Amino acid sequence: MTQRTANCSSRWPLWLRRGPCEAVAMVLIGLGVVMLMQPLSVLLYGYSFVTILVGTLGFVIVSHFPD
C-alpha cells in the first residue's frame, strides 16, 4: 500500500508539489495584506480582499497536494 502511494505521488510535476505551491499562496496572501494597508491607491485597496481570498483558497487546496 505504501509503495502504491509513493508511485502515485511521484507522477505529479515538480511545480505542482506542496512546497512551491504553498509558497506562491503565501506570497499572494502577503501581497494582499500589503495592498490592504498601503495609502496610495484605491484600486489596489479594492483588489486586496480578492487577492487575500485567492491566496487563502489556494493555500487550503494546495495543503492537500502530495509532498
N, C-alpha and C positions, 0 to 999 in steps of 0.2 A: 504494500500500500504506500509506503514512504517512497519507494522507487518511482511509482507512477506519478505521485505528486511532484517530485523533483523534475521528472521529464516534462510534465505539462508546464511548469513554471519557466523552464529553460526555453520554451518556444516563443516567449514574449520578447519583442525587440528591446534593446537596451534603453531606449528613450522612453519606453512605457513601464519601466521599473518604478518601484515606490520612491526611491531616493530622489531622482531628478524631478519627478512629477510633484512630489511634496515640496521640493524647493521652489518650483515655479508657483505653486499655490500660495506658499508663504510670502513670496515676493509680491504677488498680487494683493494679498491682504495688507501687507505693509505699505504698498503703493496707495491703496485705497485710504488708509489712515492718514498718510501724508497729504493726499488730495483733500481729505476732510478738514484738516487743520490749517491749510495754507490760507492766507488772507488776500491773495491776489486775483484769483479768477473764480467767478461764479459758475462758469462752465465746468471747471474741474471739480468744484464743490458738488455740483449737480450729478456728476457721474461717479462720485466717490462711493455712494451706497451700492451702486450696481457693481463696482469693482470689488468692494469688500464681499458682497454676496456671491459673486462668481468665484472668488478665491476660496471662500468658506465651503461652498458646494463642491468645488474641485478638490479641496482637501479631504472632505468626507468621502467622496468617491474614490480618490486615489489611495486612501488608507486601506482599501480592500484589495489593492493590487499586490502581486507577489513581490517578495524582497529581491 
